[in-house]
């Protein structure tokens, strides 16, 4: 539960509690991904990304107190993660060592972590979008302390006073100047959680193979000679033994060769979908003006099988990037804006290959999971993004396309021209920068009516629905549009994480204690293609506000979903009189709510409103109609 219109509570800079090795280690293990992300963002962006990743892991792993006898004292500048002093200590050490590592000596970073080490591989996070690239460039021009100040405010949600204390404890001479410098970068807290800055979710590529071969040629030759001699001595009858079921080295592989032959690509006829019992990507016809360009198709297949070091490869979480097992299906080959694009389908994944019109330098290969996609979920694919716009390739059964602003439910949808399945460009919220004042979505009309899809920075747009979990309706209806309008901007938190669909459920309305109107409670739940990684956001909107506020977030929880169509959430709310209240609401199945912790209160029914002190924290528990209980979403 988070408070609305109030910053998290923090204590003054004073001597804090002692922290032992065991307590610090427990905090480090529990919050390891968050701490590594913090170190990664503070380190100089100018470093090679592989080196920056390993350095971030090394700094966090070395952040434990030295020795077990003397317990270090930490400054109590922050309540930490749920008031854990162990986390505060480890975070302080991570900031201090990251700033120390970022300082230069003779123009070169002082970076020499002994562990971890990875030989023969370069590891780097998944590539993000234009917004992440722009933010990384802005952070690269900041000094180390300013970068730390920006990241502490964005990731840790710390006020300037707490940031100033952490920087001072880390040895920064002028924390105030660092904060002032950080103010020059626009606040984009949501982007800091992007996979672009996640050193725990990595891609791997080989190091310089030619140089490695040159350096180890003699050693390999000697090892090979020794192995041959040993084998000839130990094998009865002489000669090499068989390698089980594996084919001999360098033997031809007909299946692999067929997968790389553009002449064997699967091509579906334009009318096949009309007579098929299926409504998925397997019945999409091959479209585009370059479906006969064998050279382009051959390059696309070859890059899919073995992408070169200059190819930008990205994939939604949980998507494999290996080559196809057999000849894939061709969905599209043509020119899109300033690129040549090929889209292929292998039954489980969509692969999009794009190269510039004037060559192959800067080619990109993107993957997305689509297993189980059918009907609405197989209604459109992203062809390309440029100049803040996105173009889609629509399913053959789509009759009309339109665009609408999700934040303006009473405004009619604007027709979107479609040529051979390709839409005209429309503004992409995934490429938007600055404040959120609109959210453009794609509206498709098919055999089952209108559906809404939104671009979240991936190949497959997310399907939007509205209504009670387990039986949601299309968001394109009047009721769905009204439910989504105040909460459209919260979709920005779901970019580039493999979202399959997002549902908005208005689970309660609550009269406000000061008589100023009725507050609206909504739960938005994002389902992913990989099953895990779901998120549920409880949001609250008061009269007069055009947008809602996220008051609770649950990761990998069942709340608001078909398996658990229930939810309970709370918020600290400031009335016009200046009084603070704890407001809590549950779904229709909640018959009572009890608060404990910073405040003790209970009430009957799905609503609770009691006076509370500013900054109060409370735990919520609800009683259900069937006698069970439910905990508040945090």
N, C-alpha and C positions, 0 to 999 in steps of 0.2 A: 504494500500500500504506500503511495506517495502523496505528498501534500501538493495542493494546487495554490499558486501564487506565493509560495514560501520556499526558500532554499533549504537544503538538508541541514540538520543541526550539526554544529561543530563546537569543540571546546577551545579554550584559549591556549595560547602557547605557554606551556608550563611543563614541568617535569612529568613525564608520563610513567606508565607502569613498566616493571621489568619484564623482559621477554626472554624465555629460554629457547634453546635450540629446537626442542620438540614442538613448542608452540609455533615458532616461525616456520618450521618444516611443514607442519600441517596446513598453515595458511598458504605456503608456496605451492604445495601440491593441489590444494583445492582451487586456487585462483591462477594456476600456471598459465593457461592461454591468455588471460587478461594481462598478466605481468609481462609476458613475452611481447605482446602487442605494444604495450607501453614502452618497453625498451626499444623495439624496432622503430617506432615513430620518433623517438628522441634521437636515435643515432643519425648521423649525417645521411640524407637521401642520396648524396653524391657517391656513396660507396656502391660497389657492385652488389646487386640484390642478394646473391648467394652468400657473400661475405657478411652482409648486414644481417641475414637470417641467423647464421651460425653465431655471430657475435651476440645477438639478442638472447639466444638460448643460453650462451655461456654466462652472460651477466646475471641472468635470473638464477641459474643453477649455483652461482657463487655468492648469492645474497644472504646466505644463512649466517648467523652469529659465529664468530670464531671461538671454539672451545665450549665446554659444557659447564665449567665451574662458575664463571662470572656471567651473570645475566645482564645484557646491555639495557640501558634506560633509553626509551624513545621519547621524543617530544610529542606532547598530546595535541598536535595541531589538527587532528582529524579523528572522527569516530571510526574511520575505516569501513571495511566491508562488514556491515552488521555489527559494528562496535568491536571488531577483533583487533587487539593491539599487535598480534603477530603479523597481520596483514599490513598494518601501518609501518611496522619496522621493515618488512621485506620491500614494500613499495619505496620507502625512503632510500634503502640501499640500492635498489634498481635505478632510481633517478640519479643518485650520486655517482654510481659507477658508469652509467651511460653518459653522463656529462663529462666525466673524467676521460672515458674512451674517446669522446668526440673532440677533445682538445687536440690541437695540432702541435707538432714539433718539427720545425723546418718545413712546414707546408704539408706534412703527411700525417694522417690520423694515427694516434697512438692506440692501435688495436692489436692485441696479441693474446686472445683467449686460448688456453691450452686445449680445452674441450668445449663442445663436441667437435669432432673432425669427421668429414665424409670424403673418402677418396674416390676419384673417378666420376663424381657426379656434381652437377651444379643444381642447387635447390633454390627455388624462388616461389613466392606466393602467386596465386592466380591473378591474371591481368584484370583490371577493372575497366570502367568506362571513362568517358571524357572528363566527368566531374572528379573522379579519383586522381586522374593524371594531372589535372589543373591544381588540385589541392597539394599533391606531392611536389609540384614545381614551386608553389607558393611557400611551402614549408622549407624547401631546400635553400631559400635565400635568407631564412631566419638564422640567428645565432642559436647555439645549443640551448642556452637558458630560455630564450624566447620560445623555441620549439617545445621545450619541456613544459613551459607555462601553458601553451595552447593545448597540448595533449592532456595535461592534468585537468584543465577545465572541461575539455570535451569528453574524455573517457571517464574521469572520476567524478565529474559534476561538482568540483570543489569551488568555493568562492575565492576571490582574489586574496583575502587574508590568509587562507589556508595554503594556497599556492605559494604565496610569498614566504611563509614559514618553511615549507618543504625546500624551496630553492635556497634559502639562507642556510638551512641545515646541510644542504648538499655542497656548500662552499661557494655559492654564487655571490659575488660582491655587491651587485646592484639588482636585487630581485624586482624592484619597482620598474627599472628600465626594461627588464625582460618582459614584464607584463605589458608595458606600453608598446613594445615592439610587436608582441603577439596580437595586440588589438588591431594591427594593420591587416591581418588576415581575416576575411569574413568567417563568422561562426558556421561551421558545417559539421555538427557533432555526429549526425547519422553516417556521414561518409567515413568517419574514423573506424566504424565497425564493418567496413566493406572487406570482402575477401582480398582485395588489393593489399591490405595492411595486416593480413593474418599470417604470421610466421609459423603457425601450427597446421595450416592446410596448404601443402606445398606441391609443386610440380618438379619433376626431375628431368635433367638433360645431361648428356655426357660432357666432360671437359674437352680440351683440345686433343682430339684423337691422334692427329699427326704428330704432335710434339710428344705425347705419351709413347707413341710407337717408336719414335726415334730414340727416346731415352731408355727404353726397355728392350730394344731389339736384341742386344747381345745376351741379356739375361734370359729372354724367352727362348732363344736358340739353344742355349746351354740346357735349360730345363726340358725342352722338347727332346733333345738328344738323350738326356738321362732317362726320361720317361720311356722312350723307345727301347733303350737297352734293358730297362727293368721289365718291361712287358714281354720282350722276347725271351727273357730268362724264365719268367714265371708261368707263361702260358704253355700248356702241353701241346706238343706238335708244332709249335711256332705259329706266328701270325697273330692278327688282331681278333679279339672276341667281338660278338655282336653287342649293340647298344640297346638291348631290349626291344621295345616296340617302336623306337625312334628310327626315322629314315636316316640313311647315311649322310654325312656332312656334305653340303653343297648339292645334294640331290634335288632334282626338279620336284616342285610341289604343284600339281595341276590345279588344286583348289585356290592356292594363293595367286597363281598366274591368271586364273579366270577372274578373280576379284579385281585384278588390275587391268583387265582388257576392256576398253570402252565399247568394243563391239558386243560384249556380253552383258552390258547393263540391262536391267529389267525396265521395260517401257510399257506402261499401261495405256490402253486406248482411251480416247476422250469420252466415250459413252459407257465404259465399263462400270462406273459407279451406279448407273441407273438400274442395272439388273443385278447388282451384287447385294448380298445380305449384309455386307459389312459397310461401315461408314467411318473408315479410318484412313491413315495415310497410304495403306496398301492399294487403295483404289484411286489415288490421285493420278491424273495423266501427266506425262512429261510436257512441260511448257517452256516457252522462251525461244528467242530467235537463234540461240547458239546450241541447240540440242544436237545438231549435226557436226559440231566442231570437235573432231576426234582429238586434236592436239590439246585443246582446253580440257576435255574430259580426262584424257590420259594424265595431264598434270595434276588435276584434282585428285584422281585416284592414287597417284604416286605419292603425293604429299600426305594423303590420309594414311597410307601404309608406313611411310617413313619421313615425317616432317623434318626439314633441314633446320639448322641452328638459327636462321634468320626468320623463320616462320613464327608468327605469333599464334600460339595455341591456347584456347580457352575452353572450359567445359563447366557446365553447371555441376554443383556438388553431387557426388555419387555417380557421375557419368564416366564410363571407361573411354579412353582415347585411343585404344589400339585399332589396328586396321580391320576391315570387314572380313568375316569368315568366308564369304562367297560374293558373287556379283551383287552389288546393291541396286536399289531402284532409283532411277533418275526422276526427280520431281521438277527440277528447273535448271536451265542453263541459258543465261542471257546477260545483257548489259543493264546494270542498275546504277544510275547516276554516273559516277566516274570509275566504276569497277566492273569487271566481269565476274559473275557469281554463278556457282554451281551448288545445287542443293541435292543431297543424296539421302536415302533412307535404307537402313539394313534390318528393319523389323523391330528394333529396340531403340535406335538412336537416329537423330537427325544430324547430318554433318553438312556444314556450310563452308565452302571454299570460296575465297574472294581474292582477286589479284587486280592490280592497277591495269588500266587499258593499255598503257604503254610499256608493259614489262611484267616481271614477276617479283621484283624487289618490293618487299613490304607485304607479301602475301599473308593471309590469315586463315586459320582453320578453327572453326567453332563447333562444339558438340552440345547436344541436349538430349536428355532421356525423354522418350515418349511412349514407353511400354504401357499398354493398357489404354492409350488415348483413343477415344471414339466419339463420334458425333460432334458436339460442341467443342471438346478439347482438341479435336483435329480440324478446327475450322480455319486456322490461319497460321502462318509462319512469318518471321521477320526476314525480309530480303536484304535490307540494308538500312543504315542510319547515316545521315549527313546533314550538316547545317542545322542541327537541332530537330530534324524531322526523321520520321521512320516510314518505310514502305513495307507493305505486307503482300504475301502471296496467299490467296484465299482458296478454300476448298471448292471443288467443282460444283457442289450443291448450294453454294452461297448465291442468293438471288440479288441482293443489294448490300451495299456497304455505306456507312455513314460515320460521322464523327460527332461527338458531343462532349461538353464540359461537364464532368461528373459533379462539380461544385455548383452547377446551375441546373437543378432538376426541372425547373419550369421552362427552360429554353429548349426549343425543338432541335432535333438532330439535323446536322447539315449533310446533304448527300455527298458521297465521296466517289469520284469516278473510278471505275475499274476497267482495265484493259487486259484481256487474256489472263484474268485472275490476279493481276498486279494492281494494287491501289495507288492512287495519287498520294503524294507525301502528306502526312499530318504531323502536328507537333508532338514530340515524344516527351512525356514526363520524366523518362529515364535520363534524358540529356539536359533537363532543365537545371539552371543555376539561379541562385538568389532565392527570394522568398516564394512561398507556394501560394499563388493567387488563382490558379486554375489547374485542372487535371484532365487532359484530353484522353479520351478512350475511343476504341474502335467498336462500332455497333454493326453486327452482321445479321442479316435476315436470311434464314434458311427454312427448311420444311417445318421446323418446330417453333418458328417465331423469331423474335429478336433476342440476341445475346450480346453481352458486353465483354470486351477483352481489353486489358491494359498492358502496355509495354513496361516491363520491370528490368530491362537490360539484358534479356536472354533471347534465345531463338524462338521460343514458344511463348506467346503472350499468356498472361494469367487470366483465367475465367472468373468473372465476378458474379456472385449470387447474393441473395439477401433472404433472411427468414430464419425460423427455428432450425437448429441443427438436426440433421436427419431427414428433413423435408424442406430444403430451401427452394426458393423460386428464383427465376432469372432477375438479375438486377436491373434489366432494361424496363421493367414495369414501373408504374408510377410510385408504388409503395417502396420498391427497391431503390429508386432514384432518390427519394426523400430520405431513406435510411442512410445512404452512402454520402450524401452531399456534405455534411459537416465533418466527415471523417476521411475524405478522399486523400488528404495529404499524408495520413498515417501509412499509406501504401509505400512511401519512400523508404520506410524501414525494412521492406521486404525485397529490395533490389538485389539481383545477382545471387540469390540463395536457392534457386531451383524451385520456385513456387509454381504449383499446378493450378491452384485456384484459391480465392479468398472470399469468405462469407461474412456478411455483416448482420448481426442479430441485435435488434433493439429489445433487450430483455427486461427493462424496467423504466418507469417514469416516477420521479420523486418530487413531491412538493417541498420547496425550500423553506427552512425554518423562519426566515425573515419576511415571508409572504411575497417575495419578488417574482414568483412564478414557479415553473416546474423544470427540474433538471432531467436530462435524458441520459440513460445508461445504454451503451452499445458494446458488444464484444465482437471484435473482428478476428477471425481465425484463418491463418494461411496454411494450407496443406502443400506438401512438396511431392515431387515425383519419386523421391527415394523412400518415402514413408516417414522416416525420422526427420528431425529438424523443424517440426511444426512450431508455430508461435501463436499465442492467443493474447490479444491486447484488450484490456478493459479500458473503455474511454468514457469520459463524462463531459457533458455540455450543458452550460447554464444559459438562461434566456439572454438574448442580446449578443451572444457570441456566435460568430459565423462558423467557427471550427471547434472541434472537441479537443480535449487534452487526454493524453495517455496517462492513466493513474496506476496501472498494474500491467505487468508483462510476465507471461509464463512460457518457458521453452520446453518442448517435448512433454507437454501436459495434455490430458484428455479433455479438459474443460472446454466448453463451447463447441464440442465436436459430436459426431454421430454416436460415438461410444459413451460419451458422458455429456449429454445435452443439458448441463447445469453450470452455473457460475455464481460466484460471490466476490464482490470487490468493494473497496472503500476508498475515501479520499478525505483529506482535511480541507475544509472550505471556509473562506472568510466572508461573512455576511456584510451587508451594507453598513450595519451598526458597528463594525469592527470586531465583533465576536467571532471566534473560531468554533467550527462544528466538525464532528466526525459524522460523515454521511456514508452509509453503507446500503447496498442493494443486492438482492439475489434474484434468480429467475423465478418463474411461477411455481416451481417445486419446493421453494424454500418457505418454511412455516415459522422460522424464528432465527434471530441473529444474536450472537453474544460476542462482546468485545472484551479483550483482556490485555494485560501488559501495561502500557502507559495509561490506559483508561479502562475502567470496568463498567460495563453497561450491558443491558439485554433488552430485547423487545420481541413482540410477537409479529408474525407476518414477514414479508420479504423486504421490509424497509426498516432502517434504523437511523435516527438523527439525534445526537446528544452533543452538549457543549464540551469542548475540549480545549486544552491549552495549545498555544502556537508551538509547532514542532513535535507534538505528541505522536508517538508511534503506538500502534495497537495491532494485535493479532485478532483475526476474525474467524469465527466458526459458525456455520449455519446448520439448522436442523431441517431435514427433508420430510416430505409427506410420508415416505415409506419407513420412517424411523431412523434412517441413516444420517450421516453428517457430511458436511463439505467444508473445506478450509478456504479461506479467502485467497484469491489470486494475488501474487506478490510481484 
